Amino acid sequence: MLRHYNYIIWDWNGTLFNDVEMCLDIINSLLEKNSYNILSLKRYREIFTFPIKDYYAAAGVDFSRNPFEIIGKEWADIYETRKHEADLFSSVENVLRRVKELGIKQYILSAYMKKELHEIIEKHRLSGYFEEIYGLNDVYAHSKLELGFALVEKLGSGKQSAVLVGDTLHDFEVSREMGVDCILVASGHQSRERLETAGIPVFQSINDLVVHLD
């Protein structure tokens, strides 16, 4: 499946980088601190969405009591202190290496902050696999769509042979606006049941993509 494309656009968080349980732990610490009910992993994956503010609202946060700009910044600050507790999903580097060997150009398109995104990708020694890395400049992570438009403009007619691989319905929505194909993996921030509503290929994990590289 993947080898039919000339360009693969990877999401980062929840697709290549397994930070799901850490993200859940951080939001639960803030919910508990502010006297809200904490989330189970199942519930988290049912309500996680973009814009992030909508996800906080679904988690029960009362913005009249806890303004999003404050609690969202607090979450981001904690994430930065703990991000090295999380790691890549298994086989990520093998997949990236194989894709590169096939001559497929790879990009990162993420709602994570650009500077920090570059730093953590460099820490995991993955920078050499990507042509370019696109990340946001906003800790409140509204959308990466504008970045996606910039990327497809660079690809030009090549976007017809590009696919975005992500772990959320937002990735599917972004890919649709960009005019590229999309494949979703169900090991990230949203449940398989939610992802399957998009009507596109859904794999259980990035490991399952390996068999489609040959």
N, C-alpha and C positions, 0 to 999 in steps of 0.2 A: 504493500500500500504506500509506504512513505517514499520508496525509491522512485516513484513516478513524479515526485515533485523536485523542483530545482531549488526551492527555498523552504526552510522550516523556521517558523517563528515560535519560539518557546515562551510560555509564561514561566515565571520563576517560582513564587511562593505557592506551595501546594502542588506544583507540577514537577519541578526538578528538586526543589528544596522542601524537605519535610518538616514544616514548622507548625503543623496543625495542632498537635497536643499542647505545644508551648503557647500558641495563640489562645487556645481555650483556657489554659491555666491563667494567663494574664487577664483576660476579660473576666473570669470568675473571681479573681482577686479584687478587681475593681467593683464588680457587682456586690460581692460580700461586704467590702469596705463601706459601700454606700447603702447597705440594707436592702439589696435586691436579691431575688432568688438566683442561685447559680444555675449554670447550664450543664446538661449532660452532653457527651460527645454527639450523640444522636440528634439532640435538639439543636446543638450548635450547627451541625451540617445541614439541618433543615431550614435554618433562618439566615445563615450567612449570605450576604449579598452586597452589591454595590448599587448606589453609593453607600459607603460604610455607615453613614448616619442612619440609613434605613435599617441596617442590621442592629445598631445600638437600640433603636426604637423597638424593634421586634424582641430584643432581649429584655425589654421592660424599663429602659432608662428614661427617666422623666427629665427632659431638657430644661424645664423651668427650675428644677432643683439641681441638676448637674448639666450645665451647658455643654453641648457637644464639643465646642472648641477647647474646653478645659479637659474633659474626660478623654477625648480623642488624643490630645497632646500627651496626657499622662500615659495612655496605653502605648503610644509610640516611643516615649522615653523609656518605659520599662522594657519594651521589645528590644531596643538598642542595647540595653545592659545585659540582656539574656540571649541575644540572637545566636551566640556561639554554642548554646546548649543544643540547638537543632542541627541536623545534618542533611546531606543529600539523600534522596531515595536510593535504594540499592540499584546498582547497574547503571546509574546515570552517566558516569564517565564512559563506560563501555558503549552505551548507546550513542553518545555524542561523538566518540571516536569513530564508530562505525559509519555514522552519517557523514562525517567529514571524509572518510576514506572513499565513500561513494561519490564525492564531489558535490554534495548538496551543501549550499551555503546556509549558515545558521545565524539567527538573531534572537535577542531577548527583548520581549515587550512586557513591561511590568508596571504595576501600580505601586511598587516600592520606590522609595526615594532614590534618585539617581546616584548620588555620591555614595551612599551606603550600599547600594546594589553593586556598584563597581568594586567596592572594597571586599564584600563577602564573596563575590565571584572570583576575585583575585586570590583571596584566602584559600579557596578550594581549588585553585590552579586550573580554572576552566576558561579563563579569558581567551586563550588561543583558539578555542573552538568557534568563537563568535565573530562575525563580521562587524557588528555593532550592537551596543547595549542601550536600550531605551527605557528610562525610568522617569518617574514624576519628580517634581520639585516641591510637592505639597504633601505634608504629613497627613492631611485629611482625606487623601486618596479618593477624589470624586470619580475620575475615570481616566483610562489610558487611551481613550479613543483618538484624541488629537495627536498623540504620539504615533498611533497606528496609521493615521492619515499621512503623517510625515514619512513613515516607513514605506508605505505603498507608492507614494510619489517618487521616492528614490528607486523603487523596483520598476516603476513604469509598467510596460506591458508584461514584465516578468511576474506580476502579481497573479496572472492566470495560472501559473505553476507554483503557487505558494500555498502553504497550509499553516494554520495556527494551532498549536497544541496547548491546551489549557485544562483547568480543573473546575471551572465555574461557568454558569450560564452567561455571565458577563463576558467571558472570553468568546463564547459563541456570538453574542450580540455585537461585540467589537469586530469579530471576523466578518460578520455579515455586512456591517457598515463599510469595512475595508474592501469588501469584494473578494475575499479569499476563502478557501475551504477551512474547515475546522474539525479537529478530533479532540475528544475530551477523555480525561482519565479520572476514575472515580475514587482515587486514593487520597484526594485533597480535601478542600474546604467545603465541598457540597456533596450530598448523597447521590448515589447512582440513580435513584428514583427521580430526583430532580433533573439530573443531567439528561436522562433518557427522554424527557419531555421535549428536548430540542430536535429530536428526530434525526440525529447524526451519529456517526460511530462513537461508541463509548467503550473504552477498555478499562479493566479493573485497576491496572497500574501501568507505570511506564515500562515495567519488565515485559508486559504483554506486547509492547510495540516492537520488541527485539525481533520477534519471529516475522515481522512484516518488513524487515530491512533487507531480506535476501530474495 
